[in-house]
Amino acid sequence: MKKAICILAALCALLLVSAFAEGGFALDPARMNEAAKSVVILEQKDEEGNVTLLASGFAAIEPGLVVTSASFVQTGEAISAITDSGEALTVSGILGVNTDSDIAIIALEDKDKLAPLGINSEKQLLRGSDCVVIGAQGKNISISIGNISNLFEEEDVSLIQFTSPLSLGSGGSPVFDEDGNVAGVTVGYYDDRTGSAQNLNFAVNISEALSLYEIVKEDEIAPFSDWAITDVGLKSYQNSEPPLEFYITNNSDYEITKVFLFVEGEYPTESRISGRLKKGESATIQVTQKEYNSKTLWRVRVILSNWKDNYYTTQRYSVSYLMGKTFEFSNLIDPENNTEYISYELNKTYAVQRRHVPENAPLQVEEEIPYNCIRIVNDTDSEILEYAFSHIGLFRDLTKNMKPGEEYMLFISDYDINKTDKFILRLVLRDQSGLHYYDWTFNRADIFGKTMRFYNGEDGKVTYELK
């Protein structure tokens, strides 16, 4: 009997030695304590130096980088890092955040202070296998051992369920597999009673951190207050509720007289602004929920004018794309011919423009001519001295000299347009032989919103084409 007991004890000892020999991480205190040297406690403090938020992080991927929970950095406050030995490290800023997977990568000022931990980027995890969590437990770093209980995906994020106990400050801790490589990043636990049930703990698969790094690795480090520009998550962006409005800002020397928003095929009659926008003024363009939900493309038409000139722009956008953005109009100089022209930018104003969440570019088409304008193009070999518009025999002089190759937008008021269906356009040109006068009569529907190109016909006389 004693012999049998001795044999059994010897077998147990042999199995235990074998487990250590195989390098099982959960059974090797020396390796776990060595790994703890690459784990840090992350703190945020108030002005009086009191800790207001606590989390964990770990060195990984490349020297100087620390992986943690995105939830911890979203306050925009500065972070300090405390090592297992109690040394305080300076955190310089944020490299990248993914709010969808709750992963953040922050940067240390001194890249050589922590050794990056090994990453399990290939080996498949198995339910029932050992795991180890090393992270903050209050002001100290603790080690807890458990098992992987489930592997699953939720909303396209790979998750690990495990049984290693978690506590306050554990968010962002590394979850090690049985080989001692980081397999996940803790994101929280479920409490079915008081917040302390420790059998339903969760981690994001480390692959999510690697994917984030591949996106942001060439970026500059951002300050904590600008964490949002580093966010590559889509759900928070897609689920945000933009205001049902966009904005017009006039920084040009012209007055913005009208702004139209209308569906393809409609005839815009009511401007979305009241009065005129002078230089330095802005206006808010309200839209309805129906317009916002519309799947079709809408046209934004802006008309600018001064005492002698009229400019316009018409582009196509989905209404939802415009929400919260600002059209900023300004005067620019063409360096090639030193001529001034009107330009605009469409800028996002209600939220931070993020580095890696490009918005769908607006679908644009060739600019259209407003319903109350005629584009005049001088392709003749003469200078146009005058073009005058009339109805019922009364001419209004709309003088602007145009050299060959120039064009001009002729703006007609709604009052004049609605007075009659017949219009006369008088053209006065000058060449070496003198002045030449031309009169043409048009129906309203045939001329407005069109380009009228004047050119020399085969007989040398000036003619035109409408398109």
C-alpha positions as CSV (number, residue, x, y, z in Angstrom):
1,M,0.0,0.0,0.0
2,K,2.8,2.4,0.9
3,K,4.5,1.5,-2.3
4,A,1.4,2.4,-4.3
5,I,1.1,5.8,-2.5
6,C,4.7,6.5,-3.2
7,I,4.3,5.7,-6.9
8,L,1.1,8.0,-7.1
9,A,3.0,10.8,-5.4
10,A,5.9,10.5,-7.8
11,L,3.5,10.6,-10.8
12,C,1.8,13.8,-9.5
13,A,5.2,15.4,-9.0
14,L,6.2,14.3,-12.5
15,L,3.1,15.8,-14.0
16,L,3.6,19.1,-12.1
17,V,7.3,19.3,-13.2
18,S,6.1,18.5,-16.8
19,A,3.6,21.4,-16.7
20,F,6.3,23.8,-15.7
21,A,8.7,22.3,-18.3
22,E,6.2,22.9,-21.0
23,G,6.1,26.5,-20.0
24,G,2.4,26.9,-19.1
25,F,2.1,30.6,-18.4
26,A,-0.6,30.3,-15.8
27,L,1.6,27.9,-13.8
28,D,4.8,30.0,-14.1
29,P,4.9,32.9,-11.5
30,A,8.3,34.1,-12.7
31,R,7.0,34.6,-16.2
32,M,3.8,36.3,-15.0
33,N,5.8,38.7,-12.8
34,E,8.1,39.5,-15.7
35,A,5.1,40.3,-17.9
36,A,3.8,42.6,-15.2
37,K,6.7,44.8,-15.8
38,S,5.2,45.8,-19.2
39,V,1.8,46.6,-17.7
40,V,0.9,50.1,-16.4
41,I,-1.7,51.7,-14.2
42,L,-3.3,54.6,-16.1
43,E,-4.6,57.5,-14.1
44,Q,-6.5,60.8,-14.7
45,K,-6.3,63.4,-11.9
46,D,-8.2,66.6,-11.1
47,E,-6.5,69.9,-10.5
48,E,-6.0,69.0,-6.8
49,G,-4.2,65.8,-7.8
50,N,-6.9,63.4,-6.8
51,V,-7.3,60.3,-9.1
52,T,-10.6,60.6,-10.9
53,L,-10.3,57.7,-13.4
54,L,-8.3,54.5,-13.3
55,A,-7.5,52.0,-16.0
56,S,-4.8,49.6,-17.2
57,G,-2.6,49.4,-20.2
58,F,0.2,47.4,-21.6
59,A,3.2,47.9,-23.9
60,A,2.7,46.1,-27.2
61,I,3.2,46.2,-31.0
62,E,6.2,48.5,-31.0
63,P,8.4,50.3,-28.4
64,G,6.7,53.3,-26.8
65,L,3.1,52.3,-27.5
66,V,0.6,51.3,-24.9
67,V,-2.7,49.6,-25.6
68,T,-5.7,50.4,-23.4
69,S,-9.5,50.9,-23.4
70,A,-10.9,53.6,-25.7
71,S,-13.4,54.5,-22.9
72,F,-10.6,55.7,-20.7
73,V,-9.3,58.3,-23.2
74,Q,-12.6,59.8,-24.3
75,T,-12.7,62.3,-21.5
76,G,-9.9,64.2,-23.3
77,E,-8.0,64.6,-20.1
78,A,-4.2,64.1,-19.7
79,I,-3.1,60.6,-18.6
80,S,-0.2,59.4,-16.4
81,A,1.2,55.9,-16.4
82,I,2.6,54.1,-13.3
83,T,4.7,50.9,-13.8
84,D,4.6,47.8,-11.6
85,S,7.7,49.2,-9.8
86,G,5.9,52.5,-9.1
87,E,7.8,54.6,-11.6
88,A,5.7,57.4,-13.2
89,L,5.9,57.6,-17.0
90,T,4.9,60.5,-19.2
91,V,2.2,59.7,-21.8
92,S,2.7,62.1,-24.7
93,G,-0.7,61.6,-26.5
94,I,-2.9,59.3,-28.6
95,L,-2.0,57.5,-31.7
96,G,-5.4,56.0,-32.5
97,V,-8.8,55.1,-31.1
98,N,-11.6,52.7,-32.2
99,T,-14.7,53.4,-30.3
100,D,-16.5,50.5,-32.0
101,S,-14.1,48.0,-30.4
102,D,-13.2,50.1,-27.4
103,I,-9.5,50.0,-28.2
104,A,-7.0,52.9,-27.9
105,I,-3.3,53.1,-28.6
106,I,-1.4,55.8,-26.6
107,A,2.2,56.8,-26.8
108,L,4.9,57.1,-24.1
109,E,7.4,60.0,-24.2
110,D,10.2,57.5,-23.4
111,K,10.0,54.7,-25.8
112,D,12.6,52.5,-24.1
113,K,11.0,52.2,-20.6
114,L,8.7,49.2,-21.3
115,A,9.3,46.1,-23.3
116,P,6.5,45.2,-25.7
117,L,4.6,42.1,-24.8
118,G,4.3,39.2,-27.2
119,I,1.1,39.1,-29.3
120,N,-1.0,36.1,-30.2
121,S,-1.8,37.1,-33.8
122,E,-2.2,33.6,-35.3
123,K,-2.9,30.8,-32.8
124,Q,-6.5,30.0,-32.3
125,L,-7.9,30.2,-28.8
126,L,-9.8,27.3,-27.3
127,R,-12.6,27.3,-24.8
128,G,-11.4,25.8,-21.5
129,S,-7.8,26.9,-22.0
130,D,-6.0,28.8,-19.2
131,C,-5.8,32.6,-19.3
132,V,-4.1,35.2,-17.1
133,V,-5.1,38.8,-16.6
134,I,-2.6,41.3,-15.3
135,G,-3.9,44.8,-14.5
136,A,-4.7,47.5,-12.0
137,Q,-6.4,46.6,-8.8
138,G,-6.7,49.9,-7.2
139,K,-3.2,51.4,-7.0
140,N,-1.5,48.1,-7.5
141,I,-1.0,45.7,-10.4
142,S,-2.5,42.3,-9.7
143,I,-2.4,38.9,-11.4
144,S,-5.5,36.7,-11.7
145,I,-5.9,33.3,-13.3
146,G,-8.9,31.8,-15.0
147,N,-10.1,30.1,-18.2
148,I,-11.5,31.1,-21.5
149,S,-15.1,30.2,-21.5
150,N,-16.4,31.5,-24.8
151,L,-15.4,33.1,-28.1
152,F,-17.9,35.1,-30.2
153,E,-18.5,38.1,-32.3
154,E,-20.8,41.0,-31.6
155,E,-21.4,43.8,-34.0
156,D,-18.4,42.8,-36.1
157,V,-16.1,42.9,-33.0
158,S,-14.2,39.7,-31.9
159,L,-14.8,39.1,-28.2
160,I,-13.4,36.7,-25.5
161,Q,-15.4,35.7,-22.4
162,F,-13.2,34.5,-19.5
163,T,-13.3,33.7,-15.8
164,S,-10.3,35.6,-14.5
165,P,-11.5,38.0,-11.8
166,L,-11.6,41.7,-12.7
167,S,-11.8,44.8,-10.4
168,L,-11.8,48.5,-10.5
169,G,-9.2,49.7,-12.9
170,S,-9.0,46.5,-14.9
171,G,-10.3,48.0,-18.1
172,G,-7.5,47.9,-20.7
173,S,-5.6,45.0,-19.1
174,P,-4.0,42.3,-21.2
175,V,-5.5,38.9,-21.3
176,F,-2.7,36.3,-21.8
177,D,-3.1,32.9,-23.4
178,E,-1.6,29.7,-22.1
179,D,1.6,30.5,-24.0
180,G,2.1,33.9,-22.3
181,N,1.1,36.0,-25.4
182,V,-1.5,38.7,-25.2
183,A,-4.8,37.4,-26.7
184,G,-7.2,40.2,-25.7
185,V,-7.8,43.5,-24.0
186,T,-10.3,43.6,-21.2
187,V,-13.4,45.8,-21.7
188,G,-15.6,45.0,-18.7
189,Y,-17.6,42.5,-16.8
190,Y,-21.2,41.7,-16.2
191,D,-22.8,42.0,-12.7
192,D,-26.2,40.3,-12.2
193,R,-26.4,41.4,-8.6
194,T,-24.3,44.3,-7.4
195,G,-21.6,44.9,-10.0
196,S,-19.2,42.2,-8.8
197,A,-20.2,39.0,-10.5
198,Q,-16.9,37.8,-11.8
199,N,-17.8,34.8,-14.1
200,L,-18.8,36.9,-17.1
201,N,-15.8,39.0,-18.0
202,F,-15.1,40.2,-21.5
203,A,-12.1,41.1,-23.6
204,V,-11.7,42.4,-27.1
205,N,-9.5,40.1,-29.2
206,I,-6.0,41.5,-29.7
207,S,-6.6,41.4,-33.4
208,E,-8.7,44.5,-33.0
209,A,-5.7,46.4,-31.6
210,L,-3.5,45.2,-34.5
211,S,-6.1,46.3,-37.0
212,L,-6.2,49.7,-35.4
213,Y,-2.5,50.0,-35.5
214,E,-2.3,49.2,-39.2
215,I,-4.7,52.1,-39.9
216,V,-3.0,54.7,-37.7
217,K,0.7,53.7,-37.6
218,E,1.8,56.5,-39.9
219,D,-0.2,59.2,-38.1
220,E,1.2,61.9,-35.8
221,I,0.5,61.7,-32.0
222,A,-2.5,63.7,-31.1
223,P,-3.1,65.5,-27.8
224,F,-5.7,64.0,-25.5
225,S,-8.1,66.8,-26.1
226,D,-8.1,65.9,-29.8
227,W,-8.7,62.2,-29.3
228,A,-11.8,62.2,-31.5
229,I,-9.8,63.0,-34.7
230,T,-7.9,59.6,-34.2
231,D,-11.2,57.6,-33.9
232,V,-11.6,55.1,-36.7
233,G,-14.9,53.7,-35.4
234,L,-17.9,54.0,-37.7
235,K,-20.8,53.3,-35.5
236,S,-20.5,56.3,-33.3
237,Y,-20.1,58.5,-36.4
238,Q,-23.1,56.9,-38.2
239,N,-25.3,56.9,-35.1
240,S,-24.7,60.6,-34.3
241,E,-27.6,62.8,-34.8
242,P,-26.6,65.8,-36.9
243,P,-28.7,69.0,-36.8
244,L,-31.3,69.3,-39.6
245,E,-29.6,72.3,-41.0
246,F,-26.6,73.6,-42.9
247,Y,-25.0,77.0,-43.2
248,I,-24.0,79.7,-45.6
249,T,-21.1,82.1,-44.8
250,N,-20.3,85.0,-47.1
251,N,-16.6,86.0,-47.0
252,S,-16.7,87.4,-50.6
253,D,-17.1,91.0,-51.8
254,Y,-20.5,90.0,-53.3
255,E,-23.9,89.8,-51.7
256,I,-25.5,86.4,-51.5
257,T,-29.0,87.1,-52.8
258,K,-30.6,83.7,-53.0
259,V,-30.2,80.1,-51.8
260,F,-32.3,77.4,-53.3
261,L,-32.6,73.7,-52.3
262,F,-34.7,71.7,-54.7
263,V,-35.2,68.2,-56.2
264,E,-34.2,67.4,-59.8
265,G,-36.9,68.5,-62.1
266,E,-38.5,71.1,-59.8
267,Y,-38.5,74.8,-60.5
268,P,-37.2,76.7,-57.4
269,T,-39.2,79.7,-56.5
270,E,-38.6,80.3,-52.8
271,S,-35.2,81.2,-51.5
272,R,-34.1,79.6,-48.3
273,I,-32.7,82.9,-47.0
274,S,-34.6,86.1,-46.3
275,G,-32.9,89.3,-47.5
276,R,-29.2,89.4,-48.6
277,L,-26.1,88.1,-47.0
278,K,-23.4,90.8,-47.0
279,K,-19.7,90.1,-46.5
280,G,-19.1,88.6,-43.1
281,E,-22.7,87.4,-42.6
282,S,-24.0,83.9,-42.3
283,A,-27.3,82.2,-42.5
284,T,-28.8,78.9,-41.3
285,I,-30.6,76.8,-43.9
286,Q,-33.3,74.6,-42.2
287,V,-34.4,71.3,-43.8
288,T,-37.3,69.0,-42.9
289,Q,-37.0,65.4,-41.8
290,K,-38.6,64.4,-45.1
291,E,-35.9,66.2,-47.0
292,Y,-33.2,64.7,-44.8
293,N,-34.6,61.2,-45.3
294,S,-34.8,61.6,-49.1
295,K,-32.8,59.1,-51.1
296,T,-32.6,61.3,-54.1
297,L,-30.0,64.0,-54.9
298,W,-30.9,67.6,-54.3
299,R,-29.5,70.7,-55.9
300,V,-28.0,73.5,-53.9
301,R,-28.1,76.8,-55.9
302,V,-26.4,79.9,-54.5
303,I,-26.6,83.3,-56.4
304,L,-24.2,86.1,-55.6
305,S,-24.3,89.6,-57.1
306,N,-22.9,93.1,-56.9
307,W,-23.7,96.2,-58.8
308,K,-22.3,94.9,-62.1
309,D,-21.8,91.2,-61.8
310,N,-23.7,88.0,-60.9
311,Y,-22.2,84.7,-60.0
312,Y,-23.9,81.4,-59.2
313,T,-23.1,77.9,-58.2
314,T,-25.2,74.8,-58.5
315,Q,-24.2,71.3,-57.2
316,R,-25.9,68.1,-56.4
317,Y,-25.8,66.5,-52.9
318,S,-27.8,64.2,-50.8
319,V,-29.4,66.4,-48.1
320,S,-28.1,64.2,-45.3
321,Y,-24.5,64.8,-46.5
322,L,-25.0,68.6,-46.0
323,M,-26.2,68.5,-42.4
324,G,-24.0,70.4,-40.1
325,K,-21.7,71.7,-42.9
326,T,-21.0,75.2,-44.0
327,F,-20.6,76.7,-47.5
328,E,-18.0,79.4,-47.2
329,F,-17.8,81.7,-50.2
330,S,-14.8,83.9,-50.8
331,N,-12.9,85.9,-53.5
332,L,-9.8,84.2,-55.0
333,I,-7.2,85.3,-57.5
334,D,-6.3,83.2,-60.5
335,P,-2.5,83.4,-60.6
336,E,-2.2,82.7,-64.3
337,N,-4.2,85.7,-65.5
338,N,-4.5,87.7,-62.2
339,T,-8.3,87.7,-62.4
340,E,-10.6,87.5,-59.5
341,Y,-13.3,84.8,-59.2
342,I,-15.7,83.5,-56.6
343,S,-15.1,80.1,-54.9
344,Y,-16.4,78.2,-52.0
345,E,-15.5,75.4,-49.7
346,L,-17.9,73.0,-47.9
347,N,-16.6,72.4,-44.4
348,K,-17.8,70.2,-41.6
349,T,-18.7,72.3,-38.6
350,Y,-20.8,70.3,-36.1
351,A,-18.2,67.6,-35.4
352,V,-14.5,66.9,-35.5
353,Q,-13.2,65.8,-38.9
354,R,-11.6,62.5,-38.3
355,R,-8.5,61.2,-39.9
356,H,-9.7,57.9,-41.1
357,V,-13.4,58.2,-41.5
358,P,-13.7,59.8,-44.9
359,E,-17.1,61.0,-45.8
360,N,-18.7,59.9,-49.0
361,A,-17.7,62.6,-51.6
362,P,-20.7,64.5,-52.8
363,L,-21.8,63.6,-56.2
364,Q,-21.2,66.7,-58.4
365,V,-22.3,67.5,-61.9
366,E,-21.5,70.3,-64.3
367,E,-22.7,73.6,-62.9
368,E,-26.1,74.5,-64.0
369,I,-27.3,78.0,-64.9
370,P,-29.9,79.4,-62.6
371,Y,-33.4,79.7,-63.9
372,N,-33.1,83.6,-64.0
373,C,-29.7,83.8,-65.6
374,I,-28.2,83.6,-69.1
375,R,-24.6,82.8,-69.6
376,I,-23.1,85.0,-72.3
377,V,-20.0,83.6,-74.1
378,N,-18.0,85.8,-76.5
379,D,-16.4,83.5,-79.1
380,T,-16.4,86.2,-81.7
381,D,-13.3,88.1,-82.9
382,S,-14.9,91.4,-81.7
383,E,-15.3,93.1,-78.4
384,I,-18.9,93.1,-77.0
385,L,-19.5,96.6,-75.8
386,E,-23.1,96.2,-74.8
387,Y,-25.9,93.7,-74.4
388,A,-29.2,95.0,-73.4
389,F,-32.3,93.1,-72.3
390,S,-35.8,94.3,-73.1
391,H,-39.5,93.5,-72.9
392,I,-42.3,95.4,-74.4
393,G,-39.8,97.6,-76.3
394,L,-38.2,99.1,-73.1
395,F,-34.5,98.3,-73.0
396,R,-32.5,98.0,-69.8
397,D,-28.8,98.6,-70.3
398,L,-26.7,95.8,-68.7
399,T,-23.4,97.0,-69.9
400,K,-20.1,95.1,-69.4
401,N,-17.4,95.1,-72.0
402,M,-16.4,91.5,-73.0
403,K,-13.2,90.8,-74.9
404,P,-13.1,87.7,-77.2
405,G,-13.0,84.5,-75.1
406,E,-14.6,86.0,-72.1
407,E,-18.0,85.1,-70.6
408,Y,-20.5,86.7,-68.3
409,M,-23.6,85.7,-66.3
410,L,-26.5,87.9,-67.1
411,F,-28.9,88.0,-64.2
412,I,-32.6,89.0,-64.7
413,S,-34.9,89.8,-61.8
414,D,-38.0,87.7,-61.1
415,Y,-40.0,90.9,-61.7
416,D,-38.7,91.3,-65.3
417,I,-39.0,87.6,-66.0
418,N,-42.7,87.4,-65.0
419,K,-43.8,90.5,-67.0
420,T,-43.9,88.8,-70.4
421,D,-43.1,85.7,-72.3
422,K,-41.2,87.5,-75.1
423,F,-37.8,89.0,-74.6
424,I,-35.3,90.9,-76.9
425,L,-31.6,90.7,-76.5
426,R,-29.6,93.5,-78.1
427,L,-25.9,93.0,-78.8
428,V,-23.5,95.8,-79.7
429,L,-20.0,94.8,-80.9
430,R,-17.0,96.7,-82.1
431,D,-14.3,95.6,-84.5
432,Q,-12.0,97.4,-86.9
433,S,-14.8,98.3,-89.2
434,G,-16.9,100.0,-86.5
435,L,-20.0,99.2,-84.4
436,H,-22.4,96.4,-85.2
437,Y,-25.9,96.0,-83.7
438,Y,-27.9,92.8,-83.4
439,D,-31.4,92.1,-82.0
440,W,-32.9,88.7,-81.3
441,T,-36.3,87.9,-79.9
442,F,-36.8,84.8,-77.7
443,N,-39.5,83.0,-75.7
444,R,-38.9,83.0,-72.0
445,A,-38.5,79.2,-71.9
446,D,-35.9,79.2,-74.7
447,I,-33.4,81.6,-73.2
448,F,-33.3,81.5,-69.4
449,G,-31.1,78.9,-67.7
450,K,-29.1,78.5,-71.0
451,T,-25.7,79.3,-72.4
452,M,-25.8,81.7,-75.3
453,R,-22.5,81.5,-77.3
454,F,-21.9,84.2,-79.8
455,Y,-19.5,83.5,-82.7
456,N,-18.7,84.5,-86.3
457,G,-20.7,82.7,-88.9
458,E,-19.4,81.7,-92.4
459,D,-20.6,85.1,-93.8
460,G,-18.6,86.9,-91.1
461,K,-21.7,88.1,-89.2
462,V,-22.2,87.3,-85.6
463,T,-24.7,84.5,-84.8
464,Y,-25.4,82.5,-81.7
465,E,-26.2,79.0,-80.3
466,L,-28.2,78.1,-77.2
467,K,-27.5,75.1,-75.1
